[in-house]
């Protein structure tokens, strides 16, 4: 058997099936497209689901792929065994109603025996127990001895997902030899030991299962195969597990050198090495596909993987960010198959490094909180940290369970792992319930799925704003109807249309469909996966019928406003990269007629100076009156021109390129201006954060920007009128009034101080003595908190030795201040404890130092009562 590297195996497989008439498709993004049932792509078939369901037409009926996949249900076991991993690549060949078992089975055998030269005597296959058709092909066509074809039940060799398409499977196994087995005389294919390794599964989708559990044969059965690339490499390279495969081993070896440790010397160390190796592969690929760390969804998966890897890096003795460095090894090992890794290398490293640095701060914060928990547990003379405390650390602060356990043990404590598990299970159930509440059916149905797939709407809206169209379908209340009349809310499908369908962040067009019989006011336009444009609106007058011809007209003024905002997002993108750096990539957008929103990757808030630079640069591009050139071309040609693509977006062989002279060039399917000067101007309203590593700009263009400036001008005039000044003199007038106010406040404060000084003697004269300590209490309703503090300091100074307790109801707000001289603090007086009780009487709370404290309250009527109890509180504190 040939010993082949992982990258060579991938290429051999894809070339083999290309030779069998298959179209090689690139791996889809790990972020699912239009599939709410998946958090991350977890199989080779997942991105191709629309082709199997008929929702979309495949580019060819025979397709082959190598798909990046992430699976995380066994994340806690990753590292503990050499079997578990979260990232893997799945090879697959697929037929969408074209070939079937007679081709799929012999081709599989040809590839493994002739191309890879696997020893025939070490190969076994399994089939579904009732699949005689597959048995005959394996035995009579391929020539495999009957004793090496194992029949298995539904649990092992039948694929189905609730109702819908399903079918039997046939798997190929490799016998690694008796020395890898369990030693049992019953050891055979299907045994849980390491001897027989299943590496290729052929699914024959030939039935449809209905709600009653009946199976009917499909007129056009499909082939769906899957072969784990890493598992195939293990067999080819004769290694025991995925961590010893060449490309993965190179990552593992780099980690060992970084940490100064050796693999297979200590089981504890090996666990950490495997965790870091696996998780850095997953995270590098996820970040490349546009996932960013966050506290929910796929962003949470990424954060958890990154932090788990960082934690195990610490256990290996690496006490600084290092994963971003290891990511370069992952990139170099896989960049030939996934060139986007090299293109985004600096971005990937930056995202990972920032998350590592945040984790460092998280760990430090978590240790402080954990130590507080430990002090609390010890004070109660308990020996175990409750599960809910451990879970709070884990869930709220991202603090790893094993670190909690380790620190607890160092303090002679245990942790309630059962309680922790209970809390985790409750959280998982909550997440599952939320997930299941979505439309998770792989084969969901709607009225539009029942329509003729070959019928599509031709879009003319790039060149035309009006055209003559035929009504193909009318849909009302979820049903197809022949006609609709005045007042009916309907969806119209036309044979051709100038209406842009909501897509790529750009909203759909509005307008009218009309003929001599009626008029439909269209409020929005969307699109089905198979290319039908859905015009949503209301019949305003008359009667409309299926098959009739209408004039389809878009709202041109609204469209041009949308065009302004869309073209300006491209200009903003260019300006942001120029001002902030090349790590900036579009992360989403919303293009409406009234405003634009642009999300982009960046890791800190923009300064006002940066915002000004971006706005100035964009306005300069608008005023430069640059031509906007739009054309279609092969994607390879577009990439050579330097056209920027969106993260996770799926592009065909031919793409639409929007080029603004030598300023900007992007792949884009939206509508645009012909010249940048048509945008008029841009006004950035503000910038904010929307997720970890993602910032958002909101801006106005054209008429909306003019309205913005007009409103501000009107506001300035109103302010000037109120100030009895001209707009030009308003600032000076405000400054003058401000100075007058300060002078008045200063004068009031001086008068207040005189008043207090005059009252000071009588207040001090009313001091009471408690066990040799003077206590002064007084109420000053003309003072705010600051005035109380100043008065308290003045009275304390005049008193010389003792405690001063003051209250105020200034502005209907209750305030208290307690202050004490140093000598009485030494006798046990604590201002913070006094004020807690005083404020509590007035329905408030507060605290402070032994010599000074302040607090608020809620009940004005209780201020005098609160001051009275201060004396008795002081008495209890004196030693």
HUZI-V489974 format. One record per residue. N is the residue number from 1. PSI is psi in radians with two decimals (* if undefined). Layout:
# HUZI-V489974
n=<N	N>
psi=<PSI	PSI>
This chain:
# HUZI-V489974
n=<1	2	3	4	5	6	7	8	9	10	11	12	13	14	15	16	17	18	19	20	21	22	23	24	25	26	27	28	29	30	31	32	33	34	35	36	37	38	39	40	41	42	43	44	45	46	47	48	49	50	51	52	53	54	55	56	57	58	59	60	61	62	63	64	65	66	67	68	69	70	71	72	73	74	75	76	77	78	79	80	81	82	83	84	85	86	87	88	89	90	91	92	93	94	95	96	97	98	99	100	101	102	103	104	105	106	107	108	109	110	111	112	113	114	115	116	117	118	119	120	121	122	123	124	125	126	127	128	129	130	131	132	133	134	135	136	137	138	139	140	141	142	143	144	145	146	147	148	149	150	151	152	153	154	155	156	157	158	159	160	161	162	163	164	165	166	167	168	169	170	171	172	173	174	175	176	177	178	179	180	181	182	183	184	185	186	187	188	189	190	191	192	193	194	195	196	197	198	199	200	201	202	203	204	205	206	207	208	209	210	211	212	213	214	215	216	217	218	219	220	221	222	223	224	225	226	227	228	229	230	231	232	233	234	235	236	237	238	239	240	241	242	243	244	245	246	247	248	249	250	251	252	253	254	255	256	257	258	259	260	261	262	263	264	265	266	267	268	269	270	271	272	273	274	275	276	277	278	279	280	281	282	283	284	285	286	287	288	289	290	291	292	293	294	295	296	297	298	299	300	301	302	303	304	305	306	307	308	309	310	311	312	313	314	315	316	317	318	319	320	321	322	323	324	325	326	327	328	329	330	331	332	333	334	335	336	337	338	339	340	341	342	343	344	345	346	347	348	349	350	351	352	353	354	355	356	357	358	359	360	361	362	363	364	365	366	367	368	369	370	371	372	373	374	375	376	377	378	379	380	381	382	383	384	385	386	387	388	389	390	391	392	393	394	395	396	397	398	399	400	401	402	403	404	405	406	407	408	409	410	411	412	413	414	415	416	417	418	419	420	421	422	423	424	425	426	427	428	429	430	431	432	433	434	435	436	437	438	439	440	441	442	443	444	445	446	447	448	449	450	451	452	453	454	455	456	457	458	459	460	461	462	463	464	465	466	467	468	469	470	471	472	473	474	475	476	477	478	479	480	481	482	483	484	485	486	487	488	489	490	491	492	493	494	495	496	497	498	499	500	501	502	503	504	505	506	507	508	509	510	511	512	513	514	515	516	517	518	519	520	521	522	523	524	525	526	527	528	529	530	531	532	533	534	535	536	537	538	539	540	541	542	543	544	545	546	547	548	549	550	551	552	553	554	555	556	557	558	559	560	561	562	563	564	565	566	567	568	569	570	571	572	573	574	575	576	577	578	579	580	581	582	583	584	585	586	587	588	589	590	591	592	593	594	595	596	597	598	599	600	601	602	603	604	605	606	607	608	609	610	611	612	613	614	615	616	617	618	619	620	621	622	623	624	625	626	627	628	629	630	631	632	633	634	635	636	637	638	639	640	641	642	643	644	645	646	647	648	649	650	651	652	653	654	655	656	657	658	659	660	661	662	663	664	665	666	667	668	669	670	671	672	673	674	675	676	677	678	679	680	681	682	683	684	685	686	687	688	689	690	691	692	693	694	695	696	697	698	699	700	701	702	703	704	705	706	707	708	709	710	711	712	713	714	715	716	717	718	719	720	721	722	723	724	725	726	727	728	729	730	731	732	733	734	735	736	737	738	739	740	741	742	743	744	745	746	747	748	749	750	751	752	753	754	755	756	757	758	759	760	761	762	763	764	765	766	767	768	769	770	771	772	773	774	775	776	777	778	779	780	781	782	783	784	785	786	787	788	789	790	791	792	793	794	795	796	797	798	799	800	801	802	803	804	805	806	807	808	809	810	811	812	813	814	815	816	817	818	819	820	821	822	823	824	825	826	827	828	829	830	831	832	833	834	835	836	837	838	839	840	841	842	843	844	845	846	847	848	849	850	851	852	853	854	855	856	857	858	859	860	861	862	863	864	865	866	867	868	869	870	871	872	873	874	875	876	877	878	879>
psi=<2.38	2.49	1.90	2.52	2.78	-0.77	-0.63	-0.67	-0.76	-0.85	-0.70	-0.77	-0.87	-0.68	-0.67	-0.82	-0.39	-0.65	-0.29	0.37	0.25	2.52	2.17	2.10	2.52	2.78	2.37	2.83	2.63	-0.32	2.02	2.56	2.07	0.70	1.64	-0.18	-0.18	2.42	-0.77	2.66	2.19	0.15	2.84	-0.52	-0.47	-0.82	-0.29	0.06	-0.74	-0.50	-0.66	-0.63	-0.25	0.04	-0.54	2.66	2.21	2.67	-0.41	2.69	-0.24	2.16	2.53	2.49	2.81	1.92	2.26	2.39	2.60	2.27	2.27	0.23	-0.46	0.55	-0.62	-0.37	-0.22	2.22	-0.73	-0.55	2.88	0.00	-0.66	2.45	2.81	-0.46	2.38	2.91	2.40	2.04	2.52	2.56	2.40	2.48	2.21	1.40	0.38	-1.68	2.97	-2.55	-0.68	-0.43	-0.78	-0.79	-0.91	-0.62	-0.74	-0.79	-0.73	-0.76	-0.82	-0.54	-0.63	-0.75	-0.87	-0.23	0.74	2.44	2.19	-0.64	-0.04	0.15	2.38	2.75	2.69	2.64	2.87	2.46	-0.49	0.09	1.34	-0.49	-0.83	-0.69	-0.81	-0.65	-0.80	-0.73	-0.86	-0.60	-0.90	-0.63	0.34	2.29	2.50	-0.58	-0.20	0.24	1.96	2.17	2.33	2.82	-3.06	-0.64	-0.69	-0.62	0.70	2.18	2.20	2.68	1.47	-2.29	2.87	-2.88	2.44	3.07	3.02	2.84	2.79	2.13	2.58	2.31	2.62	2.26	1.95	-0.04	2.68	-0.45	-0.34	-0.06	-3.08	-0.16	-0.10	2.47	-0.32	0.09	2.10	-3.14	2.25	-0.21	2.59	-0.13	-3.05	0.13	-0.97	2.05	2.07	2.21	-0.19	2.20	2.09	2.04	2.19	1.65	1.64	-0.08	2.84	2.20	2.20	-3.12	-0.47	0.01	0.27	2.52	2.15	2.52	2.45	2.47	-0.58	1.51	2.75	2.79	2.27	1.91	2.76	2.27	2.10	2.12	-0.76	-0.65	-0.70	-0.70	-0.64	-0.77	-0.83	-0.70	0.00	0.90	2.86	-0.47	3.02	-0.45	-0.23	0.03	2.54	-0.93	-0.63	-0.67	-0.66	-0.61	-0.84	-0.76	-0.68	-0.70	-0.76	-0.75	-0.68	-0.72	-0.24	0.66	2.93	2.36	2.56	0.52	-0.47	2.23	-0.68	-0.80	-0.70	-0.67	-0.84	-0.69	-0.77	-0.71	-0.88	-0.76	-0.87	-0.86	-0.55	-0.50	-0.84	-0.87	-0.67	-0.79	-0.69	-0.78	-0.70	-0.62	0.24	0.07	2.41	2.58	2.37	-3.03	0.25	2.78	-2.54	-0.43	-0.58	-0.66	-0.81	-0.83	-0.74	-0.76	-0.79	-0.77	-0.59	-0.72	-0.75	-0.70	-0.78	-0.41	-0.71	-0.72	-0.44	-0.02	0.15	1.79	0.65	2.83	2.30	-0.32	-0.62	-0.51	-0.75	-0.52	-0.54	-0.56	-0.76	-0.79	-0.82	-0.56	-0.43	0.02	-0.40	-0.72	-0.56	1.37	-0.38	-0.40	-0.79	-0.67	-0.60	0.33	-0.84	-0.69	-0.82	-0.83	-0.71	-0.79	-0.81	-0.74	-0.73	-0.72	-0.64	-0.77	-0.65	-0.63	-0.64	-0.79	-0.64	-0.80	-0.79	-0.74	-0.74	-0.65	-0.70	-0.81	-0.73	-0.70	-0.60	-0.73	-0.78	-0.76	-0.71	-0.76	-0.77	-0.67	-0.56	0.03	0.65	2.90	-0.06	2.33	2.15	2.63	-0.63	-0.54	-0.77	-0.73	-0.72	-0.76	-0.77	-0.81	-0.77	-0.68	0.00	0.45	2.17	2.46	-0.76	-0.51	-0.68	-0.80	-0.77	-0.81	-0.66	-0.77	-0.66	-0.45	0.21	0.43	2.78	3.10	2.57	1.50	-0.54	-0.74	-0.69	-0.79	-0.68	-0.76	-0.71	-0.77	-0.69	-0.70	-0.74	-0.72	-0.73	-0.74	-0.71	-0.75	-0.71	-0.70	-0.75	-0.33	-0.25	3.03	1.60	0.09	2.25	-0.34	0.73	2.71	2.64	2.98	-0.57	-0.45	-0.36	-0.15	2.82	2.05	-0.44	-0.30	2.16	2.83	2.21	2.16	2.13	0.07	-0.18	-0.57	-0.50	2.60	-0.06	2.50	2.87	2.25	2.68	2.35	1.99	-0.76	2.57	2.30	2.20	2.27	0.65	0.06	2.62	2.28	2.83	-0.46	2.91	2.62	3.10	2.23	-0.26	2.33	2.12	2.89	2.28	2.32	2.16	2.82	-0.51	2.73	2.58	-0.08	2.17	2.30	2.34	2.12	2.60	0.47	-0.25	2.31	2.79	2.77	2.78	2.93	-2.57	2.64	2.22	2.65	-2.99	-0.28	-0.36	3.05	2.32	2.17	1.97	2.19	-0.38	2.80	2.23	-3.07	2.47	2.89	-0.50	0.25	0.34	2.27	2.26	1.86	1.97	2.29	-2.83	2.40	1.99	-0.67	2.64	-2.67	2.39	2.57	2.61	2.43	-0.26	2.80	2.39	2.75	2.06	2.02	2.24	2.80	1.75	-0.66	-0.71	-0.73	-0.76	-0.60	-0.69	-0.77	-0.74	-0.87	-0.61	-0.82	-0.66	-0.51	-0.63	-0.72	-0.70	-0.72	-0.82	-0.78	-0.72	-0.74	-0.63	-0.66	-0.72	-0.51	2.87	-0.14	-0.23	2.19	2.60	2.31	0.15	2.83	2.82	2.07	1.89	2.98	-0.53	-0.39	2.99	2.67	2.31	2.03	2.44	2.71	2.13	2.73	0.19	2.82	2.49	2.54	2.85	-0.57	-0.71	-0.74	-0.71	-0.73	-0.76	-0.76	-0.77	-0.75	-0.69	-0.73	-0.61	-0.71	-0.64	-0.83	-0.30	-0.12	1.00	2.47	2.47	1.94	2.20	2.22	2.79	2.53	2.88	2.51	-0.61	-0.68	-0.71	-0.73	-0.64	-0.56	-0.18	0.33	2.32	2.42	2.79	2.54	2.27	0.00	2.47	2.16	2.56	-2.98	-0.56	2.33	2.82	2.15	2.20	1.99	2.15	1.54	-2.27	0.19	-0.83	2.52	2.11	2.69	2.24	2.39	0.09	-3.12	2.59	2.97	2.89	-0.42	2.46	-0.48	-0.37	-0.28	-0.35	-1.28	2.92	2.45	2.01	2.14	-0.58	3.05	2.46	2.95	2.41	-0.33	2.98	2.09	0.11	2.20	2.85	2.30	2.46	2.40	2.87	2.64	2.95	-2.29	-0.62	-0.66	-0.69	-0.76	-0.68	-0.85	-0.61	-0.73	-0.71	-0.65	-0.78	-0.72	-0.74	-0.70	-0.69	-0.71	-0.78	-0.71	-0.74	-0.55	-0.12	0.87	2.94	2.79	-0.65	-0.53	0.06	-0.75	-0.78	-0.66	-0.70	-0.77	-0.70	-0.77	-0.63	-0.73	-0.67	-0.71	-0.76	-0.77	-0.72	-0.74	-0.67	-0.70	-0.72	-0.74	-0.70	-0.76	-0.68	-0.75	-0.68	-0.73	-0.77	-0.73	-0.65	-0.57	-0.30	-0.77	-0.75	-0.59	-0.81	-0.58	-0.43	0.15	2.49	2.69	2.22	1.93	0.74	0.03	2.23	2.38	2.14	2.24	2.46	2.76	2.27	1.61	-0.06	0.05	2.46	-3.01	-0.73	-0.72	-0.69	-0.77	-0.81	-0.74	-0.71	-0.75	-0.70	-0.79	-0.67	-0.69	-0.76	-0.57	-0.63	-0.88	2.21	-2.85	2.39	2.20	2.05	2.61	2.77	2.57	0.56	2.25	0.54	0.42	2.21	2.22	2.53	2.55	2.37	2.30	2.58	2.57	2.79	-0.65	-0.61	-0.45	-0.68	-0.38	0.07	-0.06	2.34	1.86	-0.68	-0.71	-0.60	-0.82	-0.47	-0.82	-0.70	-0.86	-0.61	-0.63	-0.55	0.32	0.43	-2.78	2.88	-2.94	-2.99	-2.85	2.96	-0.61	-0.19	2.33	2.67	2.77	2.86	2.96	3.10	-0.49	1.84	-0.56	-0.20	0.06	-0.83	-0.72	-0.70	-0.69	-0.60	-0.66	-0.20	-0.66	-0.79	-0.57	-0.75	-0.75	-0.66	-0.31	-0.35	2.22	*>
